[in-house]
Amino acid sequence: MLFKELELNQHLLRALKEAGYTKATPIQEDAIPHLLNNKDLLGCAQTGTGKTAAFALPILQNLTEEGTAGKGAIKALIIAPTRELALQIGESFQIYAKYLPLKIQVIFGGVSQNPQTAALKRGTDILVATPGRLLDLIGQGYIKLNQVDYFVLDEADMMLDMGMLHDVRRIIRELPKKRQSMFFSATMPTEIEKLAGTILTNPVKVEVTPVSSTVEIIHQSVYPVAKTDKTDLLIHLLKEDTVERSLVFSRTKHGANKIVKKLLQAGLTAEAIHGNKSQTARQRALENFKTKKTSILVATDIAARGIDVPELSHVILYDLPEVPETYVHRIGRTGRAGRGGKAISFCDETEAALLRDIEKLIQRKVPVIKDQPFLLKEGTVAPAPQPKKPVAARNNGTRTKNQQGPRGGQKAGQRPRPQTKKNTQSK
């Protein structure tokens, strides 16, 4: 369906056309008519399906028609779990609202609040925020949410993983009872369903590309490789001419830094993005990646959820995720907006069970690549965990308090006799 068939106003259609968008995605086609009619909505969609426009376009149109723009009060609030995702949503709103008299502000932690509070004082119509900074500025009196008409909770399952649901509930208590609410999540665990029930009133449910079915246009493959050979295999693959830009997933922040160090030593351009990096460093790394100054971005899951790069050719899973649904989120970073892409997974001797769980979820076998120089030998098993050294050995033979035997004259198992303090006063 074309956007012009969705009853959007001419200002929005003009901005969409200039941005190169003419055809709506399935979630946009299903959600926009309901949201234009002020229905609450529960959306279940994985990354890359176009859900930001699905809620942004109706909000912009409804705010414009109400004539409440420019009054200084926050009329729409969008909550996102990470700084990157909040900025991405804010950029999308700015693109769509190019010809509308609306002020859009993004706030998040990790940076000075002064520029954000200065912008808030000048008034904003649409606020995109991360929960922590939003609650902080509410507490300081910079933000009031009593006039919000439109509320969006995006990536709710990720907020659950990051322990943010308590903050979300506190924010909801600040909102007016009468409002239109939109709730988006890639998965629907029980706790998320309960939260949705407290936010939404008679919602329309829109489910597009369920998490159990991966994007068909993405070419998936798995490379069996020893844990110790993963970095060498990664360098081997990245030096191929066909790899233009790649997003590499690491399970840990320390692992991401270590991978980048090895890639730089091999003469490749790479940067890491994760929670321990400053906001400035994260934004610089992301901008360098988007503008192709850096060809490789190594990221952890939480940092990568807000990355939206249209021409991303490869996603490489250096470590297989422990939660199979995460696999779908990761490979969904390529194949954006209907484009093709490749998703390569490494599977070492400790990860066979994780691969089986992924294949069970997506209901298909991931093709195994054996024609490669670092193929894991069949029958290789994970090394047995090293036994922990005795406590005494770790303390250089010094016996700790818990290792002390019974005090002189005390039998094993007998309660120790109370000690009496020596009287140090002179008689």
Sequence and secondary structure as in RCSB ss.txt:
>XXXX:A:sequence
MLFKELELNQHLLRALKEAGYTKATPIQEDAIPHLLNNKDLLGCAQTGTGKTAAFALPILQNLTEEGTAGKGAIK
ALIIAPTRELALQIGESFQIYAKYLPLKIQVIFGGVSQNPQTAALKRGTDILVATPGRLLDLIGQGYIKLNQVDY
FVLDEADMMLDMGMLHDVRRIIRELPKKRQSMFFSATMPTEIEKLAGTILTNPVKVEVTPVSSTVEIIHQSVYPV
AKTDKTDLLIHLLKEDTVERSLVFSRTKHGANKIVKKLLQAGLTAEAIHGNKSQTARQRALENFKTKKTSILVAT
DIAARGIDVPELSHVILYDLPEVPETYVHRIGRTGRAGRGGKAISFCDETEAALLRDIEKLIQRKVPVIKDQPFL
LKEGTVAPAPQPKKPVAARNNGTRTKNQQGPRGGQKAGQRPRPQTKKNTQSK
>XXXX:A:secstr
 BGGGTT  HHHHHHHHHTT  B  HHHHHHHHHHHTT  EEEEE TTS HHHHHHHHHHHHHHHHT TTSSS  
EEEE SSHHHHHHHHHHHHHHTTTS   EEEE SSS SHHHHHHHHT  SEEEE HHHHHHHHHTTS   TT  E
EEE SHHHHHHTT HHHHHHHHTTS SS EEEEEESS  HHHHHHHHHH SS EEEEES TTS  TTEEEEEEEB
 GGGHHHHHHHHHTSTT  SEEEE SSHHHHHHHHHHHHHTT  EEEE TTS HHHHHHHHHHHHTTS SEEEE 
HHHHTT   TT  EEEESS  SSHHHHHHHHTTSSGGG  EEEEEEE TT HHHHHHHHHHHTS   B   STTB
  TT           HHHHTTT   GGG    TT  TT           S  
